Amino acid sequence: MDSANKSNNNDRYRIILLPWLAYSHISRFLAFAKGLAKHSYLDIYLCSSQINLQIIKKNLPDKYSKSITLVELNLPSTTSLPLHYHTTKGLPPHLLKTLTADYAKSGPDFEVIIQSIRPHLLIYDFSQLWAIDAATSMNVPSVMFLSGCVSLYSMAAHFAIRPSGEKYPFPEMYFKDHEIAHMKAIGKYIPPMEEIDTTSHPFFECMNRSRDIILVKSTRELAGKYIDYMSEIVGKKVLPVGPLVEENSKEDVNEHVELFQWLDNKQDSSVVFVSFGSEYFLSENDIEDIAYGLELSQVSFIWVIRSPDVGVKTSVVEQVLPHGFLERLGDRGIVTDKWLPQAKILSHSSTGGFISHCGWGSVMESIHCGVPVIAMPMQFDQPYNARLAKELGEIMRKKMDEGVDKEVIENLVKLCQLRLL
């Protein structure tokens, strides 16, 4: 961590960004960091585990070298959780509780980071009370950044603050029975907000302790009614920071030349992109159903496939697909277990549809690129996201500015200035 040169520059503001260890959260915080870094008076420090920083470096062009610094956070290392598992990417599901517990013990190391950088502001994720405590001990204001679906957060705030029994005013955001049954079956069910003990869950205290404002990854065009309702009930200004769609780099294209050449040779809007995120494993039945569905559709497609068997029992994608699938497919489709530049693929003129799990980042990217979504939500907040995506499909798409809104910058600078008082 090279913070000395930046720390000596008194006319600049230093901001630490601290995402949760899930790659989806990290990528959104990184996109936010890039948006903030466009303002020459801000120095951004993005803090995460060693293994996550290795991934981030690949997505951080040299032009950000003077404005974004990557800072390593040392988690307690245990025999059951070695360094390469200090991330949710590739983490066996049974180790998630261990990772969460170890992450919560990172307070002492984060205090050292705070003392070294001496930031003007901390921007944290949904559950890091220990980070807020460290910042508060040094008179550093802190702000919550919620990078998921704002309608879900407004619902959470409603059941935390409103009197018991008062219904959430947007009934389209409730889980359906079949969604509950599926998530219970795979062990990824979130109980209804009215059933969660809001007095003990760290999310709600983190929300209460956010200084004056709460940041959300959205726009007023997409989620204005949820933003306004959340602002009303939490008593803080809820500010949308924009869609934060990851920029396309030349490296993304250079590493996948053959794929983009294949896309270039397809007709406009003729290809379906199929991806269920980096952290959801398809079951054997899922893979078989999707494969046969794609085969019968006769459309061209790109399918990013993740399965517990790929990379564990076998490194060969062909072995988890139905027998003879790739041979019958020919040049009509591409199937891979490798990471692909999703935003770049969605923005290509040949891409005409997106079969998605409806992670919030994927929803935002599809709307930004104007690509219709076939929603197959799998877990966590994804049914909420899919419902909102359906609602948004009835709204005329507006061009979304890729920059961070000036009102957000204005409020962050005001909070930074509090550190100087």
N, C-alpha and C positions, 0 to 999 in steps of 0.2 A: 504494500500500500504506500503510494507516494503522495502524501497529503501536505507535506511541508510547504512546497512552493505555492500551492493554492491557499493554504491557511494564512500566508503572509500578505495576501492581496486583500486589503481591507475594503475595497469598493465592490467586492463580489459577495454573493450569498452562497453558502454551502448547504446543500440539502442531501440528506441520506434517505435512500429508498430501501425498504426492507420487506421483500415479498416472502410469502410462505414458500416452502421448498418444492411445490408442485411446478412442473415445467410450464403449465398453462398460466399460472400466476406470474412466474418469472418472465415469460415472454411479454405479458401485458405490461408489467412494470418496466421492462426494457424499452418497449415502444413508448411508454410515457416518459422515460428518461430521455429518449432521443428527441421527443417533442419539447421538453423543458430545455434541453441543451442548445436549442436553436436561439435561445436568449443569451446573449454574450455575457451577461452579468451573473449567470447562475453556474455554479460548479456542482455537478451531480455525482454522488457516490452510491453505487449499487452494491448492496451487501447480500451475500449468500454463501453457501457451502462451497468447498473446493471443487467438488465434482460438477456442481451447477455452473460455476464460473468458467470451467473448461468449455462447456457448451455455449455459454454467453459470448465468449471471446470469438467464436466462429461467426457470430451474428452482429459483431460490432466493428463496422468499417473504421479505417484509420482516421477518417475525418472527425471522429468523436474522441480521439485520444487525449485531447486537451480539455475536454469538457465533461467526460464521463470516466470515472475511476472505479474499477472493480475492487471490492474489499472482501477479503475472506473472513467468514464467520466460522470459528472453530466449535463444532459440536462435541460434547463428551463422547469419546469413542468407547464402545462396549464390544465384548466378544461376540454378541449376537448381531451387532450392527456395524460392520466395517465401513471405512470411508466411502467406498463406492456405493453404499446404500444411504448416503446422506442426501437423498433426493427421492421423490416419488416415482421418477422415471425408471422403469424396470424393477421397482421394489416389489417383492412378493407381498401380496395383500396381508398376510398374517403379521408382517413386520411394521405395518403402518402405525399401530399404537406405540411401538417402541420408538419409532422415528419421532412421533409427536411428543412423546415424553422427553426424549433427549433434547429436542429443539427447545422445549420449555426450560431446559437447564442452561441455556446459552447466555443468560443474563450477565454473568461476570465477564465473559469475553466481549460482549457487546458494550459493556461499560468502558472497557479499555479503548474500544473503537471510538466511542463518543468523546472520551478524553483526548484522544489523538487528533481527531478531525475538528472538534469543537464546532459542530454544525449550528446553523441558524434555525434549522427545521428538520424534523423527522417525519417521513411519510411511511406509515406502516400498513400492514395487511389486517386480516380479520380477527386475530387472536393473540397478538403478542403483547400481553400486559407487561411482561418483564422488560420489553424494549421501551414502553411508555415510562415505566418507573425509572429506567436508566436516564432517559432524556429529561424527565422532570427533575431529577436530582441535580442536574446541571443547568436548570432554568431554560431548557430547550423546548419550545412548543412542538406539539406533535399532532398530526392530522391523519385520519383514516382514509385509505383509498380502497374502495370496493370495486374489484375488477370483474365481477360476475354480473348476473342479471338484476337490474335495479328493481324490477317488479317483485322479485323474491325478497330483496332487502326491505322494501317498503312493507311487505307482508310481515316479515320478522319484527320490524319496528312496531307495527300495529299491535301484534299480540303481546309484545313486551310492555307497551305503554297504555293502550286503551283498556277500559274496564272489561273484566271477564265476561264473555258472552256476546260482546259487540262484534258483529260480523265485519270481515274485511270487505270494503266496498267494491272490489273488483272480482266477482265470483269466477271469472274465466281463468283465474290463476290457481284454482284448486286442483289437486291431484285427482285423476280418474281412477276408478277401481282397478282396471287392468294394469295401470302404471304402478300402483301400489303392489299388486301381486307380483309383477315382474321384478321390481327392485328388492322385494323381500326374498324372492327366489334366489337372487344372485348376491344377497347380503349387502346391498348398497342402498338401503331404504333410509330416507330422512323422515322422521315422524312429522306429522302436521305441526305447524308452528304453535297452535294452541295447546299442544301436549308437551312442549319443551319448557323446562324450568328456567325462566329468564332471569331468575335471581342468582343463578350459579354459572350460567354459560358465559365464557370469556368474551364472546362476540358482542354481547350487549354492554358490558362494561367498557370494552374498547370503543364502541359507538358513543357511549356517554362521555368518554374522556377525550374525544376528538375536539380539538380547539376551534370553536366557532363554526367550522365548516366540515362537511364530509364530501369527499370526491368520489364520483362514480364514472365508470367507463360506459358512456352512452351519449346521446344527444337529445335535445328537447324534442326534435321532430319524431324520434323513435319512442321516447318514454316520458313525455312531458307530464302526463297526469300522475304517473308513479313518483316522479321526482318531486312534484309539488306536494303530493300527499305526504311523502316521507319528510319533507322539510317542515310541514305543518305539525306533524306529531312529535318529531324529535327536537324541535325548537332550534335547529341549526340550518344554515344555508346548505342545501345539497347541490353541488355543482357538477354538471357533466363535463368531462374533460375531452370528449370526442370519441370517435370509433377506435382510434389507436390501431389502425391496420398496419401490420408490419411492412416496412418498405422492402421492395425487391432489390437484391444486390446482384452484381454481375457474377459473383461467385455462385449464387444459386443456379443461374443459367449455365455457367461453365461446367458445373458438376453434373448437370443433367442434360447435356447437349442432345443426346439421342431422343430423350423424352420430348423435348420441345420441337425437335425436327419432326417427330411423329405427329405432334399436335398441329404443327404448321401445315401438314399435308391433309388435315381433316377439314371438312366443310364447317362453316360458321355454325355455332350452337349445336353441334352434332355429337359432342362427347359428354359423357356423364362422369363426374369425379366422385369416387366412393371412399370415404374415410370416416372412422369413428374415434379419432383422437389418438393421442400418444399413450394414454393410460387406461384404455379399456380393452380387455382381451375378449375376442369373439369365441363363443363355444363352438364345438364341432358341428352342432346342428345349425347355428347361425351361419357358419361358413358355407355349409352345404346349401342352405336355403338361398343365400345371397348369390352364390355361384350359379345355381340353376336359374334363378330369376334373371340374372344378367345374360346368361346364355340364351334363354328363351326370348329376351327382349330384342335381340339382334341389333342393339345399339353399340357404338364404340364406347369404351370406358377405360378409366385408370382407377385401379383399386389398390389402396394401401391397406394391407391386411396385418392384423396383430392377433396372435393366438398364444396361449400359454406354451404350446408345443414349439412354436418358432423361437429359436434361440435357446431353448432348454433341451427338449428331446431331439430337435433337429434344427438345422440352420437352412433347410431347403423348403421354400414356400410350397413347391409342388406336392410335398408329402402331406400337407394339410388340406389340399384341394381334392374335390371328387376325381376319381380315376379318369384320365383322358381329357380333363377339362381344358388344359392349355393347348393340347394338340387340336381339339375341336375349335378352339378360339382363334388360332392363327394370328393374323395381324390386327384383329379387331379390337384387342384390348391389351393393357399392360397391368400385370399384377406384381407387387413388390412388398417386401417387409421393411424397406428402407424409408428413412425420413424424406419427404418431398416438400418443396416450397409451395405450400398450399395457396397462399395469396397470389402468387405468380400464376399458378395453374388456373385459379378461378378468374383471373383478369384476362386470360387468353381468349381471343375471339372464338375459338373452336369449342370452348366449354359452354355447354348449354344447360347443365343441371348438376346438382350436388346432393348426393345421398349422405346424410350427416347425422351424427349423434346429437347435434345441436348444443355443443359446448358454446359458451357465450362468445368466445373469440371467433368461432366458425360462423355463428349467426351474423356477427358484425361484418365479417369479411364477405360473406355471400351477399348481404344487402349492399355493401359498398361497391361490389363488383357487378351488381345487378343480375345475379345468378339465382334462379328459383331453387328452393330447397325441398327435398323429400325427407321429412323428419322421421328419424328412428331413434328417439331418446332412449338412453340405456340406464342412467343412474343419476343420483344426486339432484342437481338443479335442472337437469336437461329437459324434463317434461315442462317445467315453467318456461324455459327458453323456447321450446318448440311451440308452446301456446302463444307466446308473444310474437314469434316469427309468423305464425298464421295470422295473427291480428294485423301485423305490419304489412302482410301481403295485400291487405285491403286498402292500404294507404299509398298514394302516389310517391314513388321514390324520389327523394331530393338529394342533390349532390352534397356529400358530407365533406366538410373541410378536414384535411388530415392534420392540421396544426392544433395545438392546445389553445383553447378559447382564451381570449384576452382577460375575461373576468376571472378565470382560474389563476392566471399569472398575477393579476392585481392582488387577489386575496392571499396568495402564497407569499408574495413580497411583503405584504403588511404583517404577516405572521413572522417572517424572517426578521423584520425590523423590531419586533418585540424582544428578540434575543439581544438587541443592542442596547436596550434600555436599562 
